[in-house]
Amino acid sequence: MSTQLCAYLSYDGNCAEAMRFYAKVLNAQLEALITYGEMPGGDPVPPEHAGRIMHAYLVHPDFAIMAGDAPPGVPFTGIQGCMLAITYPTVAGATRVFKALSEGGKVSMPLAETFWADTFGMVTDRYGTPWGVNGGPREMA
């Protein structure tokens, strides 16, 4: 197996919903969705946390995303200081995904032409995940 870098996202009780949404929008496969209550061995979790997601694994041929709900006793402060950047070979692909991520979210930069891509936009989706969506990447001199 080669070295891989994978984003790991945290949520506050809506991880399962977010991962199912991303699987659909990104044409990916949700391979794992394990709750705290399903963890093998280890310490028992508070009953109110048992149904929350301890580990989710979303796989696409070109990338993977891991995620989970914040563990018991760890305050959730949101996803801060980063965004997931995704690049599509065409403007149409980028536009489709940007529109889906924008539904119920907040667009901070609408799709528009840039010097590095035919289109680029930024959105924080309804689950609080920031995205940068590129379409039609251009050669950088």
N, CA, C and O of each residue as an XYZ file, in Angstrom:
564
protein
N       0.846     -1.186      0.000
C       0.000      0.000      0.000
C       0.884      1.239      0.000
O       1.875      1.305      0.726
N       0.520      2.211     -0.812
C       1.275      3.461     -0.866
C       0.813      4.404      0.245
O      -0.238      4.200      0.851
N       1.610      5.431      0.499
C       1.251      6.442      1.483
C       0.045      7.223      0.974
O      -0.013      7.605     -0.195
N      -0.918      7.457      1.865
C      -2.101      8.214      1.494
C      -2.392      9.265      2.557
O      -2.177      9.026      3.745
N      -2.874     10.414      2.137
C      -3.329     11.461      3.046
C      -4.841     11.532      2.916
O      -5.373     11.575      1.807
N      -5.529     11.545      4.045
C      -6.990     11.523      4.044
C      -7.503     12.532      5.062
O      -7.033     12.565      6.200
N      -8.455     13.344      4.661
C      -9.079     14.276      5.603
C      -9.900     13.492      6.624
O     -10.552     12.505      6.281
N      -9.864     13.939      7.885
C     -10.709     13.360      8.935
C     -11.541     14.500      9.499
O     -11.006     15.430     10.102
N     -12.843     14.425      9.304
C     -13.750     15.497      9.690
C     -14.496     15.147     10.958
O     -14.790     13.980     11.215
N     -14.805     16.168     11.756
C     -15.560     15.975     12.991
C     -16.911     16.674     12.897
O     -17.048     17.740     12.297
N     -17.899     16.036     13.512
C     -19.254     16.575     13.526
C     -19.829     16.488     14.928
O     -19.210     15.932     15.834
N     -21.028     17.047     15.095
C     -21.667     17.085     16.407
C     -23.015     16.364     16.372
O     -24.058     16.946     16.671
N     -22.967     15.073     15.996
C     -24.190     14.287     15.996
C     -24.809     14.081     14.629
O     -25.765     13.316     14.496
N     -24.282     14.752     13.601
C     -24.862     14.593     12.269
C     -23.878     13.984     11.264
O     -24.036     14.161     10.057
N     -22.873     13.275     11.755
C     -21.870     12.668     10.890
C     -22.494     11.685      9.903
O     -22.170     11.726      8.716
N     -23.367     10.815     10.358
C     -23.966      9.806      9.472
C     -24.722     10.482      8.329
O     -24.598     10.077      7.173
N     -25.494     11.499      8.652
C     -26.254     12.220      7.625
C     -25.310     12.887      6.622
O     -25.531     12.817      5.413
N     -24.255     13.534      7.131
C     -23.282     14.201      6.255
C     -22.595     13.194      5.338
O     -22.467     13.448      4.140
N     -22.154     12.068      5.868
C     -21.437     11.084      5.061
C     -22.335     10.446      4.002
O     -21.878     10.156      2.897
N     -23.594     10.228      4.328
C     -24.529      9.695      3.321
C     -24.750     10.718      2.191
O     -24.839     10.360      1.017
N     -24.835     11.982      2.576
C     -24.974     13.058      1.592
C     -23.740     13.127      0.697
O     -23.871     13.191     -0.526
N     -22.542     13.116      1.288
C     -21.314     13.179      0.494
C     -21.172     11.969     -0.424
O     -20.715     12.108     -1.558
N     -21.556     10.786      0.051
C     -21.485      9.592     -0.791
C     -22.316      9.792     -2.057
O     -21.880      9.448     -3.156
N     -23.509     10.348     -1.894
C     -24.402     10.580     -3.034
C     -23.848     11.662     -3.963
O     -23.745     11.454     -5.172
N     -23.494     12.810     -3.399
C     -23.055     13.951     -4.201
C     -21.721     13.686     -4.894
O     -21.524     14.105     -6.034
N     -20.807     12.998     -4.219
C     -19.463     12.786     -4.752
C     -19.314     11.453     -5.479
O     -18.212     11.093     -5.892
N     -20.412     10.723     -5.637
C     -20.369      9.399     -6.275
C     -19.330      8.501     -5.610
O     -18.495      7.890     -6.276
N     -19.401      8.436     -4.290
C     -18.455      7.654     -3.491
C     -19.195      6.540     -2.765
O     -20.426      6.505     -2.749
N     -18.444      5.641     -2.171
C     -18.997      4.501     -1.448
C     -18.754      4.679      0.048
O     -17.615      4.887      0.467
N     -19.791      4.602      0.842
C     -19.664      4.668      2.292
C     -19.350      3.260      2.792
O     -20.236      2.409      2.870
N     -18.078      3.024      3.132
C     -17.632      1.669      3.496
C     -17.747      1.360      4.980
O     -17.821      0.191      5.359
N     -17.765      2.377      5.820
C     -17.882      2.130      7.266
C     -18.694      3.244      7.899
O     -18.543      4.416      7.552
N     -19.557      2.865      8.831
C     -20.348      3.798      9.619
C     -20.567      3.109     10.964
O     -21.570      2.427     11.172
N     -19.620      3.297     11.859
C     -19.587      2.580     13.136
C     -19.941      3.543     14.258
O     -19.334      4.607     14.379
N     -20.916      3.180     15.077
C     -21.313      4.039     16.192
C     -20.424      3.774     17.405
O     -19.729      2.760     17.473
N     -20.460      4.691     18.348
C     -19.734      4.492     19.616
C     -20.257      3.257     20.332
O     -19.493      2.548     20.987
N     -21.545      2.998     20.213
C     -22.141      1.836     20.852
C     -21.711      0.514     20.230
O     -21.831     -0.535     20.863
N     -21.212      0.551     18.997
C     -20.774     -0.660     18.299
C     -19.279     -0.936     18.423
O     -18.782     -1.927     17.888
N     -18.566     -0.066     19.125
C     -17.116     -0.257     19.254
C     -16.809     -1.574     19.953
O     -17.431     -1.902     20.963
N     -15.847     -2.332     19.417
C     -15.465     -3.566     20.097
C     -14.632     -3.261     21.342
O     -13.757     -2.397     21.306
N     -14.899     -3.960     22.431
C     -14.114     -3.792     23.665
C     -14.119     -2.359     24.153
O     -15.002     -1.572     23.811
N     -13.139     -2.037     24.944
C     -12.989     -0.665     25.416
C     -14.001     -0.295     26.483
O     -14.779     -1.126     26.950
N     -13.969      0.951     26.849
C     -14.856      1.471     27.891
C     -16.263      1.704     27.335
O     -16.422      2.067     26.170
N     -17.268      1.498     28.164
C     -18.633      1.799     27.713
C     -18.792      3.308     27.502
O     -18.113      4.110     28.142
N     -19.681      3.670     26.614
C     -19.933      5.083     26.341
C     -21.248      5.485     26.985
O     -22.107      4.635     27.220
N     -21.418      6.770     27.276
C     -22.700      7.225     27.820
C     -23.828      6.867     26.849
O     -23.640      6.948     25.635
N     -24.984      6.478     27.359
C     -26.095      6.065     26.489
C     -26.461      7.111     25.438
O     -26.825      6.754     24.317
N     -26.369      8.390     25.779
C     -26.731      9.439     24.825
C     -25.722      9.552     23.678
O     -25.988     10.229     22.685
N     -24.567      8.893     23.810
C     -23.539      8.931     22.778
C     -23.498      7.646     21.945
O     -22.834      7.604     20.909
N     -24.191      6.614     22.382
C     -24.093      5.294     21.753
C     -24.458      5.303     20.271
O     -23.872      4.544     19.499
N     -25.400      6.130     19.855
C     -25.825      6.171     18.465
C     -25.036      7.119     17.587
O     -25.248      7.164     16.375
N     -24.126      7.879     18.183
C     -23.293      8.792     17.409
C     -22.204      8.010     16.678
O     -21.852      6.899     17.075
N     -21.684      8.593     15.623
C     -20.690      7.899     14.800
C     -19.292      8.061     15.383
O     -18.815      9.174     15.606
N     -18.648      6.919     15.624
C     -17.261      6.891     16.082
C     -16.322      6.933     14.871
O     -15.271      7.571     14.923
N     -16.699      6.259     13.790
C     -15.835      6.224     12.603
C     -16.661      6.002     11.342
O     -17.466      5.074     11.256
N     -16.439      6.876     10.371
C     -17.031      6.726      9.044
C     -15.903      6.738      8.027
O     -14.908      7.443      8.197
N     -16.064      5.954      6.970
C     -15.045      5.881      5.931
C     -15.735      5.916      4.578
O     -16.489      5.009      4.225
N     -15.464      6.982      3.822
C     -16.049      7.216      2.512
C     -14.942      7.059      1.473
O     -13.887      7.682      1.592
N     -15.176      6.227      0.452
C     -14.137      5.924     -0.531
C     -14.607      6.265     -1.942
O     -15.731      5.961     -2.341
N     -13.720      6.893     -2.666
C     -13.899      7.232     -4.072
C     -12.621      6.747     -4.761
O     -11.590      6.654     -4.096
N     -12.636      6.437     -6.043
C     -11.398      5.996     -6.691
C     -10.242      6.995     -6.578
O      -9.076      6.606     -6.652
N     -10.562      8.279     -6.401
C      -9.515      9.303     -6.358
C      -9.224      9.875     -4.973
O      -8.260     10.623     -4.815
N     -10.030      9.545     -3.972
C      -9.825     10.106     -2.631
C     -10.620      9.323     -1.604
O     -11.421      8.453     -1.946
N     -10.386      9.644     -0.342
C     -11.172      9.076      0.756
C     -11.385     10.165      1.803
O     -10.589     11.096      1.921
N     -12.457     10.035      2.548
C     -12.740     10.935      3.671
C     -13.088     10.060      4.865
O     -13.882      9.126      4.751
N     -12.495     10.365      6.000
C     -12.865      9.720      7.255
C     -13.544     10.769      8.118
O     -13.291     11.964      7.965
N     -14.409     10.325      9.027
C     -15.132     11.278      9.858
C     -15.689     10.587     11.092
O     -15.702      9.360     11.193
N     -16.143     11.401     12.017
C     -16.806     10.912     13.207
C     -17.432     12.062     13.965
O     -17.084     13.226     13.764
N     -18.370     11.717     14.846
C     -18.922     12.723     15.755
C     -17.935     12.910     16.901
O     -17.216     11.978     17.261
N     -17.899     14.102     17.470
C     -16.990     14.378     18.586
C     -17.206     13.343     19.693
O     -18.346     13.012     20.019
N     -16.112     12.832     20.273
C     -16.241     11.816     21.328
C     -16.871     12.379     22.600
O     -16.904     13.594     22.796
N     -17.371     11.493     23.463
C     -17.938     11.950     24.733
C     -16.921     12.795     25.502
O     -15.746     12.441     25.597
N     -17.387     13.900     26.041
C     -16.536     14.761     26.859
C     -15.665     15.721     26.073
O     -14.952     16.528     26.671
N     -15.701     15.658     24.747
C     -14.900     16.565     23.915
C     -15.845     17.576     23.288
O     -16.701     17.207     22.484
N     -15.699     18.851     23.646
C     -16.596     19.856     23.071
C     -16.371     20.004     21.568
O     -15.232     19.986     21.102
N     -17.449     20.149     20.822
C     -17.374     20.330     19.376
C     -17.334     21.820     19.078
O     -18.204     22.567     19.524
N     -16.329     22.256     18.326
C     -16.193     23.676     18.008
C     -16.341     23.951     16.519
O     -16.129     25.080     16.077
N     -16.700     22.943     15.746
C     -16.866     23.126     14.304
C     -15.574     22.857     13.562
O     -14.511     22.704     14.163
N     -15.684     22.802     12.256
C     -14.516     22.601     11.394
C     -13.939     23.976     11.120
O     -14.618     24.840     10.565
N     -12.688     24.182     11.505
C     -12.084     25.507     11.410
C     -10.686     25.423     10.805
O      -9.968     24.443     11.008
N     -10.312     26.452     10.065
C      -8.943     26.578      9.595
C      -8.571     25.706      8.406
O      -7.389     25.566      8.091
N      -9.562     25.114      7.739
C      -9.254     24.302      6.559
C     -10.488     24.239      5.674
O     -11.586     24.616      6.082
N     -10.287     23.754      4.454
C     -11.416     23.438      3.585
C     -11.014     22.243      2.745
O      -9.828     21.994      2.530
N     -11.999     21.511      2.276
C     -11.748     20.419      1.353
C     -11.771     21.008     -0.051
O     -12.768     21.600     -0.464
N     -10.678     20.847     -0.781
C     -10.599     21.336     -2.152
C     -10.753     20.146     -3.087
O     -10.036     19.153     -2.965
N     -11.679     20.250     -4.006
C     -11.938     19.169     -4.956
C     -11.916     19.748     -6.363
O     -12.439     20.835     -6.608
N     -11.304     19.010     -7.286
C     -11.134     19.487     -8.653
C     -11.766     18.509     -9.629
O     -11.522     17.304     -9.571
N     -12.579     19.046    -10.524
C     -13.209     18.261    -11.580
C     -12.598     18.672    -12.915
O     -12.205     19.826    -13.086
N     -12.514     17.739    -13.860
C     -11.916     18.078    -15.153
C     -12.752     19.069    -15.959
O     -12.237     19.740    -16.853
N     -14.057     19.158    -15.634
C     -14.931     20.041    -16.407
C     -15.679     21.013    -15.503
O     -15.838     20.788    -14.303
N     -16.130     22.092    -16.118
C     -16.965     23.066    -15.413
C     -18.289     22.414    -15.020
O     -18.809     22.674    -13.934
N     -18.834     21.577    -15.888
C     -20.128     20.934    -15.602
C     -20.043     20.080    -14.338
O     -20.954     20.123    -13.511
N     -18.977     19.311    -14.171
C     -18.814     18.482    -12.978
C     -18.718     19.332    -11.721
O     -19.349     19.034    -10.707
N     -17.922     20.394    -11.797
C     -17.768     21.293    -10.654
C     -19.083     21.985    -10.318
O     -19.424     22.136     -9.145
N     -19.809     22.400    -11.325
C     -21.082     23.101    -11.116
C     -22.099     22.199    -10.436
O     -22.801     22.635     -9.522
N     -22.187     20.935    -10.876
C     -23.138     19.989    -10.275
C     -22.863     19.818     -8.784
O     -23.783     19.879     -7.968
N     -21.600     19.605     -8.430
C     -21.247     19.375     -7.028
C     -21.403     20.660     -6.216
O     -21.904     20.617     -5.092
N     -20.987     21.785     -6.756
C     -21.106     23.064     -6.041
C     -22.563     23.364     -5.714
O     -22.873     23.789     -4.602
N     -23.453     23.148     -6.667
C     -24.885     23.391     -6.430
C     -25.412     22.485     -5.317
O     -26.153     22.938     -4.445
N     -25.031     21.213     -5.347
C     -25.499     20.279     -4.315
C     -24.963     20.673     -2.940
O     -25.705     20.648     -1.958
N     -23.690     21.034     -2.861
C     -23.104     21.431     -1.576
C     -23.685     22.748     -1.071
O     -23.719     22.988      0.136
N     -24.139     23.598     -1.981
C     -24.689     24.908     -1.614
C     -26.089     24.835     -1.021
O     -26.494     25.736     -0.288
N     -26.841     23.768     -1.329
C     -28.212     23.646     -0.835
C     -28.211     23.585      0.691
O     -27.729     22.618      1.282
N     -28.747     24.611      1.315
C     -28.780     24.695      2.770
C     -27.479     25.164      3.376
O     -27.356     25.242      4.599
N     -26.503     25.479      2.539
C     -25.206     25.951      3.018
C     -25.041     27.439      2.789
O     -26.011     28.160      2.552
N     -23.791     27.891      2.864
C     -23.503     29.316      2.681
C     -22.366     29.475      1.673
O     -21.243     29.029      1.907
N     -22.677     30.112      0.560
C     -21.679     30.368     -0.475
C     -20.865     31.589     -0.063
O     -21.423     32.661      0.167
N     -19.551     31.429      0.031
C     -18.693     32.570      0.345
C     -18.039     33.129     -0.909
O     -17.604     34.281     -0.915
N     -17.962     32.328     -1.978
C     -17.459     32.795     -3.266
C     -18.200     32.013     -4.358
O     -17.985     30.810     -4.504
N     -19.058     32.675     -5.115
C     -19.779     31.978     -6.186
C     -18.802     31.441     -7.235
O     -17.679     31.929     -7.356
N     -19.236     30.446     -7.979
C     -18.409     29.918     -9.065
C     -18.088     31.033    -10.051
O     -18.969     31.779    -10.478
N     -16.815     31.130    -10.404
C     -16.373     32.132    -11.369
C     -15.018     31.703    -11.934
O     -14.310     30.893    -11.335
N     -14.681     32.245    -13.065
C     -13.402     31.954    -13.702
C     -12.253     32.514    -12.863
O     -12.365     33.592    -12.279
N     -11.161     31.776    -12.813
C      -9.946     32.217    -12.123
C      -8.754     31.965    -13.036
O      -8.899     31.397    -14.118
N      -7.593     32.386    -12.599
C      -6.402     32.133    -13.409
C      -5.953     30.679    -13.333
O      -5.188     30.237    -14.191
N      -6.411     29.908    -12.318
C      -5.989     28.509    -12.191
C      -7.049     27.505    -12.653
O      -6.765     26.313    -12.771
N      -8.268     27.982    -12.915
C      -9.336     27.071    -13.340
C     -10.401     27.834    -14.112
O     -10.575     29.041    -13.941
N     -11.114     27.097    -14.973
C     -12.221     27.709    -15.704
C     -13.316     28.160    -14.747
O     -14.048     29.106    -15.037
N     -13.428     27.482    -13.605
C     -14.377     27.913    -12.574
C     -13.873     27.488    -11.204
O     -13.217     26.456    -11.065
N     -14.181     28.287    -10.200
C     -13.829     27.998     -8.808
C     -14.843     28.702     -7.921
O     -15.244     29.833     -8.198
N     -15.255     28.027     -6.853
C     -16.140     28.639     -5.876
C     -15.904     28.044     -4.503
O     -15.341     26.957     -4.376
N     -16.336     28.762     -3.474
C     -16.193     28.287     -2.092
C     -17.552     28.305     -1.406
O     -18.332     29.245     -1.552
N     -17.814     27.236     -0.650
C     -19.087     27.092      0.038
C     -18.848     26.331      1.342
O     -18.000     25.441      1.407
N     -19.598     26.691      2.368
C     -19.661     25.884      3.582
C     -21.022     25.207      3.539
O     -22.059     25.870      3.558
N     -21.006     23.881      3.480
C     -22.261     23.157      3.295
C     -23.104     23.146      4.568
O     -22.692     23.666      5.605
N     -24.275     22.555      4.474
C     -25.232     22.542      5.588
C     -24.705     21.817      6.828
O     -25.276     21.956      7.910
N     -23.624     21.047      6.684
C     -23.039     20.317      7.817
C     -21.839     21.059      8.411
O     -21.208     20.572      9.349
N     -21.526     22.234      7.866
C     -20.428     23.038      8.390
C     -19.080     22.719      7.785
O     -18.055     23.177      8.291
N     -19.055     21.936      6.702
C     -17.793     21.597      6.052
C     -17.486     22.615      4.962
O     -18.294     22.798      4.051
N     -16.328     23.287      5.034
C     -15.938     24.233      3.988
C     -15.362     23.500      2.772
O     -14.569     22.571      2.923
N     -15.758     23.916      1.584
C     -15.318     23.315      0.329
C     -14.807     24.387     -0.624
O     -15.330     25.501     -0.658
N     -13.793     24.047     -1.388
C     -13.344     24.815     -2.542
C     -13.524     23.912     -3.743
O     -12.925     22.838     -3.799
N     -14.343     24.324     -4.714
C     -14.674     23.465     -5.855
C     -14.084     24.076     -7.119
O     -14.405     25.205     -7.491
N     -13.219     23.312     -7.769
C     -12.561     23.719     -9.016
C     -13.122     22.930    -10.174
O     -13.470     21.758    -10.026
N     -13.210     23.567    -11.325
C     -13.605     22.875    -12.547
C     -12.782     23.367    -13.729
O     -12.611     24.573    -13.910
N     -12.275     22.446    -14.527
C     -11.467     22.816    -15.685
C     -10.142     23.436    -15.271
O      -9.887     24.600    -15.579
N      -9.296     22.684    -14.581
C      -8.026     23.262    -14.134
C      -7.166     23.725    -15.310
O      -7.210     23.153    -16.399
N      -6.391     24.766    -15.064
C      -5.523     25.343    -16.088
C      -4.065     25.098    -15.721
O      -3.712     24.946    -14.552
N      -3.238     25.066    -16.744
C      -1.786     24.935    -16.531
C      -1.282     26.169    -15.792
O      -1.647     27.299    -16.115
N      -0.451     25.930    -14.812
C       0.175     27.047    -14.083
C       1.603     27.179    -14.591
O       2.367     26.213    -14.572
N       1.959     28.367    -15.041
C       3.312     28.601    -15.587
C       4.345     28.674    -14.492
O       5.528     28.865    -14.771
